[in-house]
Every structure is written in C-alpha cells, then in structure tokens.
Amino acid sequence: MSKTLSKPAVRKADLNGHASNGTVTKNERLPVMKTYKIFIGGKFPRTESGRYYQPKGADGKPLANICRSSRKDVRDAVIAARGALGGWSGRSAFNRGQILYRIGEMLEGRRAQFVHEIMLHGGTPEHAEARVSQAIDRWIHYAGWCDKYQALFSSVNPTNSSHFNFSVHEPTGVVGVMAPADSALLGLVSTIAPVIAGGNTCIVVASEGMPLPAVTFTEVLATSDLPGGVVNLLTGYRKELLKPLVSHMDINALVVAGASNEERAMLDQEATCNLKRMVYPKVSDWSSDAAQSPYFILDAQEVKTTWHPIEKGQGGGGGY
C-alpha cells in the first residue's frame, strides 16, 4: 500500500534573506572584501611575504585585506624610488607643479570615495567631508610652491673677493615617510607633498589602522602623469617597517610623524650608522594652518653654494 508523501514545510524569509528560524537563505549575499595591494614603481604588486591583516571599522568588523609589507618590500620600493630620482629631480619646477596640480584635479573627482572610506574608519560625514576638502586644498597648496620656494629661500651671498656666490636648494634624494597614524588622508598628503614638490622621491608607510584612503590615493597617482617610482606606498605594521627604513643605506632622509620616545631613541641610534637625516614634524593637528608651510619642503633639501668669478663687463667690485 503506497504512502502519500507530504510536502516539506517552507518558512518565509525576511527581506534580508534570513529565514524565520535564523538560517541563511540563498537570497542573502555576502559582500566581496577588497584586497588592497601595495604600490611600487607605478604598479600594484602583492607583498612578497603573502601576509595580510584586516583593520577593523567603526562597527568592529573587518574592512578589507591589507598587505602586511616586509623588509623585502622596503628594498624593492627603494630601488624604484632611486631609479625615478634622476628624472623627477631633473624636471623643471614648473612641470612638477603642473603634475601635482593634475593630481589635485583627480583627487577632486574621487572625493566621494575618499569620504566614504574615512567614514568606514569611523569619521562622521561632516568630518570626512572637511578632511577630504582640506587634503585636496593642501595638495594644491604645495603644487603652487614647486616653482616658488627656490626664489624665496635661495640667496646671493656677500663676498670680499671678485666672485658671485649663490646658495640654492637641491633635493636630498630618496626619502622615507612614516605617515601619521591618526590621519587617514590629510596627514598622508601633508607629509608626501612637500617631499616630492622639492624634487625628491619617497617610500611612504600608510597609517596602520586607517589605510584605505592611502591605497586609493595611490590609485589616483597610478592614473596621473606622475612618473612611476616617485611615490611608493607600503602598508603594514609600523613597528615592523621603521627599522628597515632607517637602516637602509640608500635612503637619504626619513620623515617620521608621531614618533614615540622609544621610537625616536631607536631611530636616532640607527641613523648615526649611515648619517641619515631624521625629521620629526612638530605637528599635533594636521588640520591646522601650522601643518602646511613651504618650510616643510626644506626638511628634505640640501643647500648647494656656487662660486663664480666676476669677469670684466659684469660689474661688481674686485678692482674692475
């Protein structure tokens, strides 16, 4: 005698795809978590170690997969920065200003994404809007200084002989930058812009806890006309990357924002081994007017003094 099979009970799902018994239905979709890669030589490689970490958002949930850079990544970034130095420092100051201004235009076009990412890191909509606007304005500020700081800070020096004596500024070379830990975008551009405005190239370590806008910033750089290698960005743990940066013999200067007393002791000791210039910005609030100044360009500049004899017909003293 055959039995009649009854239909299985079907539970209605709510609008989010959850059944009334708490299970997940096929209608619910998990978002794809983005993997943010590092930026070296104008390209986006993965860290050679394959390691990553997941910074938490304001809700305590992981935001993305972020590369955890290693000493090898530092070495690769230095090679790229050194290779780009000659071409970048050899450009006219006016052309560098044009390139930086173009980057500012592109930042303006992607401001909505930067606002969204700062909000993911816990900022309010008003805070995020204000910080993105300040970051763009600050970048444009330094773009304008590219061809002006030489006129302000260079000099013609008095002599007691028949010579002209000029002092001009030249790029230090390859500069390491430890971006502020408590500023996702504004502190980042405030430390990068004066370095490259003066003709240097750089290796930047993004904020460990708020890295999303930093990697998006490099996506802007990659599609601009900034030559590859001028800015190289690493993500990862600050404590793991400080030592490789300060001990690398081919990095000429290191700008470290928000260094603790313990970090400064280690950095100053390591820097004596290779005579590296150490810069500790005295900025407590990156949104203040004190956080932007042409004097920050001089932090990564060398002064070159040139003597030239005064010939007949050029005027001046010396008995002519």
N, C-alpha and C positions, 0 to 999 in steps of 0.2 A: 504494500500500500504506500503510495507516494505521499511525501510531506510537502506542504506548501511553505516555501521559504519567505519569511517576512523581510521587508526592506530594512536596511540598517538605519538607525536614527541619524538624522542630519541636524547639526547645530548651526544656527545662524551666526555669521561672523559680524563683528562690528566694523565700523568704517576704516579702522587701522589694520584690518586683516587678522585680528585676533578672534578666535572662537570664544564663545561664552564660557568654555571650560578652561581658558587660559592658554591653549595651544596656539601655535602659529599656523596660519593657513597659507596656501600657495599664493595668495594675493599680496602678501606682505613682501616688501623689497628691502634688502639691506644695502645701504649706500656703499659705493666703492671708495675705499680710503686711498687718498692720493699718496704716492711716494715722491717726496721732494728730493731731487738729486743735487749734488754739489756743482760748482761752476768753475771750470779751469780752462784757460786758454780759449775762451769763447764757446766751449762745448759743455755738455752736461753729463759727465761720467758718473757712475756709481762709485762709492768709496771702495778702495781696493780690498778692504777687510770684509766687506759684506755686512758689517754691523749696522744696526739702526736703533733708534729709540723713538718713543711715542710721547711727545709732550701732551699734557692734559689741557683741556679747555676750561672755561669758567664753570661748566657743569661737571667737571671731574672726569669726563670721558676722553679717550684718546682722539687727537685731532688728525694726525697723519703719521706716516712713516718717514722719519727724518734720518738722513745718513749720519752715522757717527764716524767722523773723519779720523784718520790715523796719521802717524808721522810720515808715512809714505805719501799721503795726500798733500801734506805740507811741502814735501820735497818737489812733487810734481807741480804744485802751484808756484813755487819759487822759480822753477825752470821756465814756466810760461811767463811769469812777470819779468824775469831777466831778459827773455827773448823779445818782449814787447817794449822794453825801456827805450832802446835807441830810436825807434820810430816815433814813439809818443813824445819823448822829450825833444826830438828834433823838429816836431811840427811848430808852426808859428803859434804864438799865444792866442792870436785872434781865431785861428782854426780850432784850437782846443775849446775856446769859448763857444764857438758855433756848435761843436759836437755836444758839449754839456747842455747847451740850450735846447738842442733837439731832444735830448733825453728828458728834459723837463717837460717838453710838449707831450711826450709819450706817457710820462707819469700822470699828467693831467687826464689823458684819455683812459687811463685804467684806475682812476681814483676810486670807483665803486668797488673794485675788487680789493684794493688796499683797506678801504673802510670795513668791508666785510671781514677780512682776516684779522684786523685789530679787534673787532668785536668778538671774534672767536676766542681771542686771547683774554677776553674779559672787559674790554673797553665799552663804555656806553656809546650809543650812536653819536651824541654830541661830542664826546671826547675823541672818537675815531675821526669824525669829520674835521675837527680842529687840527688834529695831529697830521693828518694827510695833507691838509692845506699848508700847514707850516713846513712840512717836509718838501713839498714842491717849491714853495717860495724860497726856502733855504738853498735848494739846489740851483735855482735860477740866480740867486744872490752870488754864489761862487762862480757861476758861469760868467757873470759880468766882471768878476775880478781877475779872470785869466789874463787879460791883456792890460791890466792896470796896476797890479801890485808892484811890478818892476819899477814903474815910474814913481811910485810912492816911496819905496824902500831902498832903491839903488841911490848911489851918490857919486858926485865928483869931489874928490878929496883934495885939500890943500897940500902943496908940496913946497920945499925950499930949493928945488932944482928945476931944470928946464924939461919938465915932464908933465903930461896929463896923467892923472891917477883916478881910475874908475873902480867902484865896487858894485858888482851885480850879483844877483842870486841865481843859483843853479839847483836843479833837483838833487836830492840826496841819493836817490836810486830806487831800490826795491824796499817798500815799507810794509811791515806787518801791522795790522789794525785789529785790536780786540774791541768789538763794538759794545756799547753799553748794554748791560744785562736787563735793565728795566725799561728799555725803549725799543719797541719793535721796528719802527721805521725812521722816526725823526732823528734819534741818536745815531742810527746807521748812516744816513746820508750826511749828517753833521760831521762825522769822522772820515768818511770817504772823500767827499767833495773837495776839501782843502788840500788833500794829499795829491789827487790827480790833477787838480787845477794848476798846481805848480810843476807839472810835468813828470811826477813820479808814477810808478806802477805799484800795485798793492795786493796783498793777500789778507782777506778780511775773515774774521771768525764772527758769525752771527750770534745774536742772543740765544743762549741755550734754551731758555724757557719760552721765548716768543719768536721762533724762526720763520714763520710762514711769510710775512711781508718781505723778509730779506731775500728769500729764494724767488719770490715773484718779482722783486726788484731786478734780479739778475736776468729774468726772462725779458724784461724791458731792455736791459743792456745788450742782450744777445741779438735783438732785432733792431738795434740802433746802429749808427755808424761808428761806435766806439770800437777800436781795434781789439781783437781777442787777446787776452793776457793782461790788459791794462788793469782790470779789476777781476780778481779771482776770489770766490767766496766758498768758505768751508762751514759746515755745520757740525755740531757735536758737543762734547763736554769741554767746558772751559779749562778745567784742571788737567785734561789730557793734552791740550793743544798749546798752552802757554810755554811749556818747556821746549818743545820742538821749535817754536817760533823764535824764542830768544837765543837759543843755542845754535841756530842755523847760521853758518858763516857767510852766506850770500844774501842775507837780509841786512840792510844798512841802518834801518831805524825801526822802532817798534812803538806804536801808539796804543796805550792800554787805558781804556776808560773804566773807572770804578775799581781800581786795583785796591785790594785789602793790604793791610800792613804786612801780612805774611807773604802775599804775592809780591809786593814791592821788594822785600828782602831777598827773595829768590831771584827775581828779575835783575835787580841791580848787581847781584853777585855773578850771575851768568853773563850779563852784558859786559863785564870787565874782561872776560876772556876773549872777546872779539871786538871790543871798542864800539859796541853798538850804541847808537843814540837812543835814549829812553825818553818818552814823552808821556806824561800823566796829565791829561786835560783837567783843569780845575773848574769843572762844570758840575753843578749839583742839579740843575734843572735845564734839560735840553730844550725846553720850550721858551726859555728866556732869551732876551736880546743878547745877553752875555755869551750865549752858546754859538754865536756866529760873529766872526771877525776875520779880517784879512791877516791878522797876526797869526792865526792858526795855520795859514799857508806857510809861514816862515818856520814852523816847527819841523818841517821836512825839507828845508832848504840849506844849501851851503853858500857861503859868501866867497866870491872869487874877485880878487883885486888885480887889475891890469895896469901896468905902467907903459906909457908910450911917449917917446921923445917929441918935444916940440920942435918942428922944423921952421926954417925961415919962411915968413909969409903967413904962418899960422897964428901969429900974435902971441901974447903971453910975455913972461919975463925971461929970465935967464940971460940977459945981455943982448938979446936980439932986438 
